[in-house]
Amino acid sequence: MLSRMLLNLSIAWEAILANKLRAGLTALGIIFGVSAVIAMLAIGNGAQQEILEQIKLVGVNNIVITPLNEQKEEKKEDASGKEKKPKFSPGLTLLDVESIQTKVPNVLKVSPEVMLETTVIKDGLQRSSKLVGVTPAYFDLINYQVDKGLMFNELQLAQAAPVCIIGRGVQTKFFSKENPLGKSIKVGNHWLKVIGVLESKNITQSSIANLGIRDYNMDIYTPVKTALVRYVNRTTLTKASIQKANSQQQQFVNQMSEKKEKKANNYHQLDRLVVQVVETEYLASTAEIIARMLQRRHLNVVDYEVSMPELLLKQQQRTKDIFNIVLGVIAGISLLVGGIGIMNIMLASVLERIKEIGLRLALGAKKTDIVSQFMLEAMLISVSGGIMGIILGVVLAVSISQVAGIPTIISASSVIVSFVVSASVGLIFGIAPARRASEQDPISSLRYE
C-alpha cells in the first residue's frame, strides 16, 4: 500500500515537472489567494488593534466609582422594639484606593479624584477655575500628556507638596508673556508652584455649552494628598465642620415642613474613583469584587455607585465581530478563486492525458491509483503554492507597514490556517478531476486522439 502511494506520488511529481508552466499558472491562484489572506489579516488585525486601543483610551476598560452624597435610610426597630440607629460609613477614601490596588486582581491602575471649585489669582488677574487632586494615573487614563515640564514625582505625592500642573488655557491667561515653569500661582488660599503644562485639549465652545463638557484647558491639577491636606478633607472632624453640620441639620429641620427634602452634606473624601482593568473580559468580575469590598469597608452602607461603560463594551464587541466577518469573507473568496483555478486546470489536464490514463489502466493500475495520482498532483500544487503564498504574504505585510505606515500584525494562527486551507483546497477541488480520470475506459482512452 505504501509502495503504491509512493509510486503515485512520484508519477504526480513527474507530471508537474513535465508541465511546469501549467503547474505554475495553476499555483498562482493559491499563491495570490494565500498571500492576500495573510496580508489582509495582518492589516485587519493591525487596524482592529488600533481601533480597540482608541476605544480603550475613551474608557472601555474602566470601572467608575462615584459617591452617593444623599442617603435615605428609614429607622427600623429591633426585636426589643427599640429604634436602630442609622449605620455609619466612612465614605469613599484613599484607604479604599489602597485596598483596591493591593487586593483586587486584574487591576492595572487606580485613579482617585478630588475636585474643588476655586479661584486663581496672579498679578491682579482673577478667574474661577477647578482644582483637581489626582495622581499620575489620571493622565494615563484620559490620555492627557504633559507638554512642558514634569509629572508629579513620588516625593511630591507622598508629602502633599504645594505644586501643580496647569492646563494650556491657564498658561495663556496668566503666563502669556513668561514661562510658567517654576513660577507660583495662587489657587484658593494657597500658593502652588507650577511644575508642568499640559498639552492643549481641543474642545469647542459649542461642546462646552451644549454637552456640558468642562474646559480641561482651564483646570489646575495638584497631587491628591495636596488637595486633601492643604484645601479640604471632608473626612476630618473639626470644630468648624461640627458647627456646619449642626447648622445644616437645623436648617433641614426647618425646611422639612416646606420642601420635605434636603441635599445631604458630602462626607466622602474622594469625588470619583476610576479603576482600569487589564482586559475587558475581567470587567464584570472585577466590578463585583470591588462592590463587595466597598460594602464591607463601608459597613454595609451602599453610599457609592459602581458603573461600567456598557455602550463602549458593546461597540468594542461589534468592532471585533465586523472585522472577523469582513476578513473571513475576504479569505474565503480568495481561496475559493484559487480552488476553482486548480479544478479547471486539473480537468483540462485530464482531457490532455487520456492516453496516459488509458495506458496506466491497461498496464494494471487500479482506479484508486489514478485517483491518488491526480489528487496528489493537485495537493502538491496547492501546498507548494501555499508555502510561496505565505512567504509573499509576510513580505507584503511588512512592506505595507514600512512604506505606508499602516500597522500590521502577522499572527501565527493566520499563517497556520492559510497553509491548512491551501492544502485542503487542493484536496477538495482535486476530487472531481481525479474521479473523472479514474472513470476513463482503457480501450477508448488508448484510441483517443
C-alpha positions in Angstrom: 0.0 0.0 0.0 2.8 2.4 1.0 4.8 1.5 -2.1 1.8 2.2 -4.4 1.3 5.6 -2.7 4.9 6.5 -3.2 4.8 5.4 -6.8 1.7 7.5 -7.4 3.4 10.4 -5.7 6.5 10.1 -7.9 4.3 9.9 -11.0 2.4 13.0 -9.9 5.6 14.9 -9.3 7.0 13.9 -12.7 3.7 15.1 -14.3 4.2 18.5 -12.6 7.8 18.8 -13.7 6.8 17.8 -17.3 4.3 20.7 -17.4 6.0 23.4 -15.3 4.2 26.3 -16.9 0.8 24.8 -16.5 1.5 23.9 -12.9 3.0 27.4 -12.2 -0.1 29.1 -13.6 -2.3 26.8 -11.5 -0.4 27.6 -8.4 -0.7 31.3 -9.0 -4.3 31.3 -7.8 -3.3 29.7 -4.5 -0.2 31.9 -4.1 -2.1 35.2 -4.6 -5.0 33.8 -2.6 -2.9 32.9 0.5 -0.7 36.0 0.3 -3.9 38.2 0.1 -5.4 36.4 3.1 -2.2 36.8 5.2 -1.7 40.4 4.2 -5.4 41.4 4.7 -5.5 39.6 8.0 -2.3 41.4 9.1 -3.8 44.8 8.0 -7.1 44.0 9.6 -5.6 42.8 12.9 -3.5 46.0 13.0 -6.4 48.2 12.3 -8.6 46.4 14.7 -5.9 46.7 17.4 -5.6 50.4 16.7 -9.3 51.0 16.9 -9.7 49.0 20.1 -6.8 50.9 21.7 -8.6 54.1 20.8 -11.7 52.8 22.4 -9.7 51.8 25.5 -8.5 55.4 25.7 -12.1 56.5 26.0 -12.5 54.3 29.0 -13.8 50.9 27.9 -11.6 49.1 30.5 -12.6 51.5 33.3 -14.8 51.0 36.3 -16.1 54.3 37.6 -17.0 54.6 41.3 -18.9 57.7 42.4 -20.0 58.6 45.9 -23.7 59.0 46.7 -24.0 62.1 48.8 -27.6 61.7 49.8 -28.7 58.7 51.9 -32.3 57.8 52.5 -32.4 55.5 55.5 -35.6 54.6 57.4 -35.5 53.9 61.1 -36.1 50.3 62.0 -36.9 48.6 65.2 -35.1 45.6 66.5 -36.7 42.6 68.4 -36.9 44.6 71.7 -38.9 47.4 70.0 -36.0 49.9 70.2 -35.2 52.0 67.2 -32.0 51.1 65.4 -29.5 53.9 64.8 -28.5 54.7 61.2 -25.3 52.9 60.2 -22.1 55.0 59.9 -20.0 54.9 56.7 -16.5 56.5 56.4 -17.3 57.3 52.8 -15.0 56.9 49.7 -11.5 57.4 50.9 -7.8 56.9 50.0 -7.9 53.7 52.1 -10.4 52.3 49.6 -7.9 53.1 46.8 -5.1 51.3 48.6 -7.3 48.2 49.2 -8.3 48.0 45.6 -4.7 48.4 44.4 -3.3 45.7 46.7 -6.1 43.2 47.0 -8.2 43.1 43.8 -6.8 41.1 40.9 -6.6 42.2 37.3 -6.4 45.9 38.3 -4.0 47.9 36.2 -4.4 51.4 37.5 -6.4 53.2 40.1 -7.1 57.0 39.8 -8.6 58.9 42.8 -10.0 62.4 42.1 -10.9 65.3 44.4 -12.4 68.3 42.6 -12.8 71.7 44.1 -14.3 74.9 42.8 -11.8 77.7 43.4 -10.3 81.0 42.1 -6.9 81.6 40.5 -5.1 84.9 41.2 -1.9 86.2 39.7 -0.7 89.8 39.0 -4.1 91.3 39.7 -5.9 88.8 37.4 -8.6 86.6 38.9 -10.6 83.8 37.3 -12.7 80.9 38.6 -11.3 77.5 37.9 -11.3 73.9 39.1 -8.6 72.4 41.3 -8.4 68.7 40.6 -6.5 66.5 43.1 -5.1 63.5 41.1 -2.3 61.0 40.7 -0.2 60.4 37.6 -2.6 57.5 36.7 -5.3 60.1 36.0 -3.4 61.5 33.0 -2.7 58.0 31.6 -6.4 57.0 31.8 -7.6 60.1 29.8 -4.5 60.2 27.5 -3.6 63.7 28.7 0.1 64.3 28.4 2.5 66.9 29.9 3.7 69.1 27.1 6.3 71.1 29.1 7.8 70.4 32.5 7.5 67.3 34.7 4.8 65.0 36.1 4.3 64.7 39.9 7.1 62.5 41.5 6.7 60.1 44.4 8.1 62.6 47.0 5.6 65.3 45.9 2.7 62.8 46.0 3.7 61.4 49.5 4.4 64.8 51.1 1.5 66.7 49.7 3.8 69.2 48.1 2.4 72.6 47.1 2.9 72.0 43.3 0.6 71.9 40.4 0.3 71.2 36.7 -1.7 73.7 34.7 -3.8 73.4 31.5 -2.9 75.3 28.4 -5.7 77.8 28.9 -4.3 78.7 32.3 -0.9 79.3 30.8 -2.4 81.6 28.1 -4.5 83.5 30.7 -1.9 84.1 33.4 1.5 83.4 31.8 1.1 84.9 28.3 4.5 86.7 28.4 6.6 84.3 30.5 7.5 80.7 31.0 5.2 79.4 33.8 7.6 76.6 34.9 9.0 77.3 38.3 6.6 80.2 38.9 3.9 80.3 41.7 0.2 80.9 41.3 -2.3 81.5 44.0 -5.1 78.9 43.9 -7.7 79.5 46.5 -5.9 80.4 49.7 -2.6 78.7 48.9 0.3 79.4 46.5 1.3 76.5 44.2 4.5 76.1 42.2 3.9 75.3 38.5 6.0 72.2 37.5 4.3 71.3 34.2 2.0 72.5 31.5 -0.4 70.0 29.8 -1.0 69.7 26.1 -3.9 71.6 24.6 -7.3 69.8 24.6 -9.3 70.6 21.5 -12.7 71.4 23.0 -15.1 73.6 21.1 -17.2 76.3 22.8 -20.3 74.6 21.4 -19.3 71.3 23.1 -18.8 73.2 26.4 -22.2 74.9 26.1 -24.4 72.2 24.6 -22.9 69.0 26.0 -21.9 70.3 29.4 -18.2 69.4 28.9 -15.9 71.5 31.0 -12.9 73.2 29.5 -10.0 71.0 30.7 -7.5 73.6 29.5 -8.6 75.9 32.4 -8.1 73.2 35.1 -5.3 73.1 37.6 -4.0 69.7 38.8 -2.3 69.0 42.1 -1.4 65.8 43.9 -4.5 64.3 45.6 -2.9 64.5 49.1 -2.1 68.2 48.5 -5.8 68.8 47.8 -6.8 66.9 50.9 -4.2 68.3 53.3 -4.0 71.9 52.2 -7.5 72.6 51.0 -10.4 70.3 52.2 -10.6 66.9 53.7 -14.2 66.1 54.3 -13.3 63.1 56.5 -11.5 65.2 59.0 -13.6 66.2 62.0 -13.1 69.9 63.0 -14.9 72.4 65.2 -16.0 74.2 62.0 -17.3 71.1 60.4 -19.3 70.2 63.5 -20.8 73.7 63.6 -21.6 73.5 59.8 -23.2 70.1 60.2 -25.3 71.4 63.2 -26.4 74.4 61.2 -27.3 72.2 58.2 -29.2 69.8 60.5 -31.2 72.7 62.0 -31.8 74.2 58.5 -33.0 70.7 57.4 -35.5 70.5 60.3 -36.8 74.0 59.5 -37.3 73.2 55.8 -38.9 69.8 56.2 -42.3 71.3 56.6 -41.9 73.4 53.5 -39.9 71.3 50.9 -39.7 67.8 52.5 -36.2 67.4 51.1 -32.6 68.4 51.7 -29.4 67.6 50.0 -27.1 65.9 52.5 -23.6 67.1 53.2 -20.8 65.4 51.2 -18.8 63.4 53.7 -16.7 61.5 51.1 -13.0 62.2 50.9 -12.9 61.5 47.2 -15.3 62.8 44.5 -14.6 60.0 42.0 -12.5 56.8 41.7 -11.6 55.2 38.3 -10.3 51.7 38.2 -8.7 50.4 35.0 -8.8 46.7 34.4 -6.3 44.7 32.4 -8.8 43.4 29.8 -12.4 44.0 29.2 -13.4 40.3 29.9 -12.5 40.9 33.6 -14.7 44.0 34.0 -17.8 42.3 35.3 -16.0 40.0 37.8 -13.7 42.9 39.0 -16.6 45.2 39.5 -18.4 42.6 41.6 -15.3 42.1 43.8 -14.9 45.9 44.2 -18.6 46.3 45.1 -18.3 43.6 47.8 -15.1 45.0 49.2 -16.6 48.5 49.4 -19.8 47.2 51.0 -17.7 45.5 53.7 -15.4 48.5 54.2 -18.4 50.9 54.4 -20.2 48.8 57.0 -22.9 47.6 54.6 -23.9 51.2 53.8 -24.2 51.5 50.0 -23.1 55.1 49.6 -21.4 54.6 46.3 -22.2 53.6 42.7 -20.1 51.2 40.7 -20.7 51.7 36.9 -19.2 50.2 33.7 -19.1 51.6 30.2 -21.7 49.2 28.7 -22.1 51.1 25.4 -18.4 51.2 24.8 -18.2 47.4 25.6 -20.9 46.8 23.0 -19.1 48.9 20.5 -15.9 47.1 21.1 -17.5 43.7 20.6 -19.3 44.9 17.5 -16.0 46.2 16.1 -14.4 42.8 16.6 -17.4 41.0 15.0 -17.3 43.3 12.0 -13.6 42.7 11.4 -13.9 39.0 11.8 -16.8 38.8 9.3 -15.1 41.0 6.7 -11.8 39.3 6.9 -13.4 35.9 6.8 -15.3 36.7 3.7 -12.1 38.1 2.0 -10.2 35.0 2.9 -13.0 32.7 1.7 -13.3 34.4 -1.7 -9.6 34.5 -2.3 -9.1 30.8 -1.6 -12.3 29.8 -3.5 -11.0 31.5 -6.6 -7.7 29.6 -6.2 -9.5 26.3 -5.7 -11.7 26.9 -8.8 -8.5 27.5 -10.8 -7.0 24.3 -9.6 -10.1 22.3 -10.5 -10.3 23.9 -14.0 -6.7 23.2 -14.8 -6.8 19.7 -13.5 -10.0 18.9 -15.6 -8.2 20.3 -18.6 -5.2 18.1 -17.7 -7.4 15.0 -17.6 -8.5 15.7 -21.2 -5.0 16.2 -22.3 -3.7 13.0 -20.7 -6.4 10.5 -21.6 -4.0 8.3 -23.4 -1.6 8.3 -20.4 -4.5 7.3 -18.2 -5.6 4.5 -20.5 -2.0 3.2 -20.7 -1.7 3.0 -16.9 -5.0 1.3 -16.6 -4.0 -1.2 -19.4 -0.8 -2.0 -17.5 -2.6 -3.0 -14.4 -3.2 0.3 -12.5 -6.3 0.4 -10.4 -8.9 3.2 -10.4 -7.7 4.1 -6.9 -4.1 4.6 -8.3 -5.5 7.1 -10.9 -7.5 8.9 -8.2 -4.4 9.1 -6.0 -2.2 10.3 -8.8 -4.4 13.3 -9.7 -5.3 14.1 -6.1 -1.6 14.1 -5.1 -0.8 16.2 -8.1 -3.4 18.8 -7.1 -2.2 18.7 -3.4 1.4 19.2 -4.4 0.5 22.3 -6.5 -1.7 23.8 -3.7 0.8 23.0 -0.9 3.7 24.5 -2.8 1.6 27.5 -3.8 0.5 27.8 -0.1 4.1 27.9 1.0 5.1 30.5 -1.6 1.9 32.5 -0.7 2.8 32.6 3.0 6.2 34.0 2.2 4.8 36.5 -0.2 2.0 37.5 2.3 4.5 38.1 5.1 6.7 40.2 2.8 3.6 42.2 1.7 2.5 42.8 5.2 5.9 44.0 6.4 6.3 46.2 3.2 2.9 47.8 3.7 3.8 48.6 7.4 7.1 50.2 6.5 6.2 52.0 3.3 2.6 53.2 4.1 3.0 53.4 7.8 -0.1 51.2 8.4 0.2 49.0 11.5 0.1 45.3 10.6 0.0 42.3 12.9 1.0 38.9 11.5 -0.4 36.2 13.7 0.8 32.6 13.8 -2.8 31.4 13.6 -3.4 33.2 10.3 -0.2 31.6 8.8 -1.2 28.1 10.0 -4.8 28.4 8.9 -3.8 29.7 5.5 -1.5 26.7 5.0 -4.0 24.2 6.1 -6.8 25.7 4.0 -4.5 25.8 0.9 -3.8 22.1 1.3 -7.5 21.4 1.8 -8.3 23.4 -1.3 -6.0 21.1 -3.4 -7.6 18.0 -1.8 -11.3 19.2 -2.2 -11.0 20.6 -5.7 -8.9 17.8 -6.9 -11.5 15.1 -6.2 -13.7 15.8 -9.2 -10.9 15.7 -11.8 -9.4 12.6 -10.1 -12.7 10.7 -10.3 -13.2 11.7 -13.9 -9.8 10.4 -14.7 -10.4 7.1 -13.0 -13.7 6.5 -14.8 -12.0 6.5 -18.3 -12.4 3.3 -20.3 -8.9 1.9 -21.0 -9.7 0.9 -24.6 -11.4 4.1 -25.5 -8.5 6.1 -23.9 -5.9 4.3 -25.9 -7.8 5.1 -29.1 -8.3 8.8 -28.1 -6.8 11.4 -30.4 
